[in-house]
Amino acid sequence: MPEPVHAVVAGGGIGGLAAAVALARAGARVTVLERSRRTGDGGGGLVLYPNGVRALDALGAELGARVRAEGHVTAPDEVRAVTDAHGRILAEEPIGAHGLRLGTPQVPVLRSVLQRALHEAAVAAGATVRHGAAVTGGATRGDAARALLADGGHLDGDLLVAADGIHSALRQHLLADGPPRYAGYTSVRGRATGVRMPLPARVVNGRGVQLFISPAAPGTLYWTAKITAPPGAWPAKGPADALRDLRAATADWDPPVVRLLHATAAADTVVTDIHDRDPAPRWTDGRLALLGDAAHPMVPALGQGANMALEDAVVLARAVAAHPGDVPRALAAYERERLPRTSAVVLRSRAQGAVDQGDGAAAELHRNRLVREQGRKDTRTEDIHAWHPDHRREETVDHAART
Ligand SMILES: Cc1cc2nc3c(=O)[nH]c(=O)nc-3n(C[C@H](O)[C@H](O)[C@H](O)COP(=O)(O)OP(=O)(O)OC[C@H]3O[C@@H](n4cnc5c(N)ncnc54)[C@H](O)[C@@H]3O)c2cc1C
């Protein structure tokens, strides 16, 4: 019997752990190298759209079932309201009907829940997850890929998956394209339990601030505020002061929103500036492949970063399985399938993010008029949400076989 391929995965976030699950289930030996000392519980939540839920199901039916059970499955009649800061409804987005039409619901979930489910599934599939292992760079030869470690050691494998996030060290090794681009806004986010709101699934459009609120688990709401600001200003405050300043900036907003922010603890608050990058010309170099935010960091305006990372993981493992004994060809097929789709989503997210901020009176009017006339964006992103793990697979395999 041939030796199983050894995949070394740098980064144990959503993308890296999903790749570990997919590759291990496809028969690979997998080692995940994660810089932090333990799997993070990361503050708030995120929305898995139908495409991400389908990717999760493809990683393992029980994984999809677990995240549905621990997250919030959007009900068929559920609506997400878009309001102005004072609670006046600008539009209603029928997110339940949207899921029905696509055959798969949206599932908002706490990051900690998704991360834990992926971690446990990776270990159950036979992957090894090494914490406290920071990757500083990589090297690829004809027949091997090497991850270089901060402690001076290294780990060799047949392929090296760079899933080390937006500030990826391995991306710099491959592309040397410098730091990511600041989008012009920061994100303060958190979660609260036991808060009841009349419109629990909601987007609040303020001037230079947009607040997204969603149920993410039974009794738990998460929220994300995107705030137009100079780079570094809000992260420098730290979570407690950022939360205080956000509460002050929104003190005259709709009372249920004010209560939600006051019910959030500083310990559950995360502050980061938002960045993205221009689409990359390539993601692979023989036995090295970028995945997730390392490959295609995008602003969260369409909520697709993690969804795309889950899709990447499914496609990568299928490409590796379809090209036994030929890792470079498998990675080339993966790049060919994933790069065009994710590049388009990066650019659409960037455009949507610029409109969403409504920074200044004219921009605020423009954004709110668009929302009134066209509704919110989810109905215009059905092409993104319609992704199915089996739709492009044969094409990729066939195309790769011809080259
Ligand atoms: C405010 C906000 C809201 C969002 N909302 C959504 C949403 O609703 N839906 C959605 O799909 N996406 C959303 N996203 C995007 C999503 O969070 C990311 O796209 C996703 O987390 C990317 O996963 P990743 O595994 O590629 O990177 P990360 O989650 O960043 O994971 C990278 C991992 O690599 C580790 N690492 C880093 N460097 C090294 C190193 N040198 N060596 C070893 N390990 C290393 C890190 O510790 C981390 O564990 C949102 C993002 C933000 C900021």
The ligand as an SDF file (V2000), in Angstrom:
LIG
                    3D

 53 58  0  0  0  0  0  0  0  0999 V2000
  -15.7260   41.6020   12.3060 C   0  0  0  0  0  0  0  0  0  0  0  0
  -15.6400   40.3540   11.4860 C   0  0  0  0  0  0  0  0  0  0  0  0
  -16.8020   39.6780   11.1670 C   0  0  0  0  0  0  0  0  0  0  0  0
  -16.7430   38.5460   10.3630 C   0  0  0  0  0  0  0  0  0  0  0  0
  -17.9030   37.9000   10.0550 N   0  0  0  0  0  0  0  0  0  0  0  0
  -17.8570   36.8220    9.2590 C   0  0  0  0  0  0  0  0  0  0  0  0
  -19.0640   36.1350    8.9160 C   0  0  0  0  0  0  0  0  0  0  0  0
  -20.1720   36.4820    9.3410 O   0  0  0  0  0  0  0  0  0  0  0  0
  -18.9660   35.0460    8.0860 N   0  0  0  0  0  0  0  0  0  0  0  0
  -17.7580   34.6300    7.5970 C   0  0  0  0  0  0  0  0  0  0  0  0
  -17.7260   33.6490    6.8450 O   0  0  0  0  0  0  0  0  0  0  0  0
  -16.6050   35.2520    7.9170 N   0  0  0  0  0  0  0  0  0  0  0  0
  -16.6270   36.3260    8.7340 C   0  0  0  0  0  0  0  0  0  0  0  0
  -15.4630   36.9570    9.0550 N   0  0  0  0  0  0  0  0  0  0  0  0
  -14.1830   36.4790    8.4760 C   0  0  0  0  0  0  0  0  0  0  0  0
  -13.6190   35.2690    9.1990 C   0  0  0  0  0  0  0  0  0  0  0  0
  -13.4730   35.5510   10.5640 O   0  0  0  0  0  0  0  0  0  0  0  0
  -12.2680   34.8790    8.6220 C   0  0  0  0  0  0  0  0  0  0  0  0
  -12.3180   34.8950    7.2220 O   0  0  0  0  0  0  0  0  0  0  0  0
  -11.8550   33.4990    9.0840 C   0  0  0  0  0  0  0  0  0  0  0  0
  -11.6720   33.4830   10.4780 O   0  0  0  0  0  0  0  0  0  0  0  0
  -10.5810   33.0600    8.3770 C   0  0  0  0  0  0  0  0  0  0  0  0
  -10.1400   31.8340    8.9180 O   0  0  0  0  0  0  0  0  0  0  0  0
   -8.6160   31.4360    8.7680 P   0  0  0  0  0  0  0  0  0  0  0  0
   -8.4970   30.1090    9.4200 O   0  0  0  0  0  0  0  0  0  0  0  0
   -8.1840   31.5690    7.3570 O   0  0  0  0  0  0  0  0  0  0  0  0
   -7.8170   32.5380    9.5650 O   0  0  0  0  0  0  0  0  0  0  0  0
   -7.8240   32.8000   11.1340 P   0  0  0  0  0  0  0  0  0  0  0  0
   -9.1660   32.5910   11.6910 O   0  0  0  0  0  0  0  0  0  0  0  0
   -7.1750   34.1260   11.3220 O   0  0  0  0  0  0  0  0  0  0  0  0
   -6.8930   31.6730   11.7050 O   0  0  0  0  0  0  0  0  0  0  0  0
   -5.4890   31.6910   11.5090 C   0  0  0  0  0  0  0  0  0  0  0  0
   -4.8740   30.8140   12.5800 C   0  0  0  0  0  0  0  0  0  0  0  0
   -3.4700   30.7280   12.3310 O   0  0  0  0  0  0  0  0  0  0  0  0
   -2.7750   30.9540   13.5280 C   0  0  0  0  0  0  0  0  0  0  0  0
   -1.4800   31.5210   13.1370 N   0  0  0  0  0  0  0  0  0  0  0  0
   -1.2290   32.7730   12.7230 C   0  0  0  0  0  0  0  0  0  0  0  0
    0.0710   32.8990   12.4200 N   0  0  0  0  0  0  0  0  0  0  0  0
    0.6250   31.7090   12.6510 C   0  0  0  0  0  0  0  0  0  0  0  0
    1.9630   31.2180   12.5340 C   0  0  0  0  0  0  0  0  0  0  0  0
    2.9570   32.0150   12.1040 N   0  0  0  0  0  0  0  0  0  0  0  0
    2.2090   29.9200   12.8460 N   0  0  0  0  0  0  0  0  0  0  0  0
    1.1980   29.1140   13.2900 C   0  0  0  0  0  0  0  0  0  0  0  0
   -0.0820   29.5360   13.4440 N   0  0  0  0  0  0  0  0  0  0  0  0
   -0.3520   30.8180   13.1190 C   0  0  0  0  0  0  0  0  0  0  0  0
   -3.6370   31.8880   14.3330 C   0  0  0  0  0  0  0  0  0  0  0  0
   -3.3530   31.7950   15.7280 O   0  0  0  0  0  0  0  0  0  0  0  0
   -5.0270   31.3660   13.9850 C   0  0  0  0  0  0  0  0  0  0  0  0
   -5.4190   30.3280   14.8600 O   0  0  0  0  0  0  0  0  0  0  0  0
  -15.4820   38.0820    9.8690 C   0  0  0  0  0  0  0  0  0  0  0  0
  -14.3070   38.7520   10.2070 C   0  0  0  0  0  0  0  0  0  0  0  0
  -14.3840   39.8830   11.0100 C   0  0  0  0  0  0  0  0  0  0  0  0
  -13.1080   40.5910   11.3580 C   0  0  0  0  0  0  0  0  0  0  0  0
  1  2  1  0
  2  3  1  0
  2 52  2  0
  3  4  2  0
  4  5  1  0
  4 50  1  0
  5  6  2  0
  6  7  1  0
  6 13  1  0
  7  8  2  0
  7  9  1  0
  9 10  1  0
 10 11  2  0
 10 12  1  0
 12 13  2  0
 13 14  1  0
 14 15  1  0
 14 50  1  0
 15 16  1  0
 16 17  1  0
 16 18  1  0
 18 19  1  0
 18 20  1  0
 20 21  1  0
 20 22  1  0
 22 23  1  0
 23 24  1  0
 24 25  2  0
 24 26  1  0
 24 27  1  0
 27 28  1  0
 28 29  2  0
 28 30  1  0
 28 31  1  0
 31 32  1  0
 32 33  1  0
 33 34  1  0
 33 48  1  0
 34 35  1  0
 35 36  1  0
 35 46  1  0
 36 37  1  0
 36 45  1  0
 37 38  2  0
 38 39  1  0
 39 40  1  0
 39 45  2  0
 40 41  1  0
 40 42  2  0
 42 43  1  0
 43 44  2  0
 44 45  1  0
 46 47  1  0
 46 48  1  0
 48 49  1  0
 50 51  2  0
 51 52  1  0
 52 53  1  0
M  END
$$$$
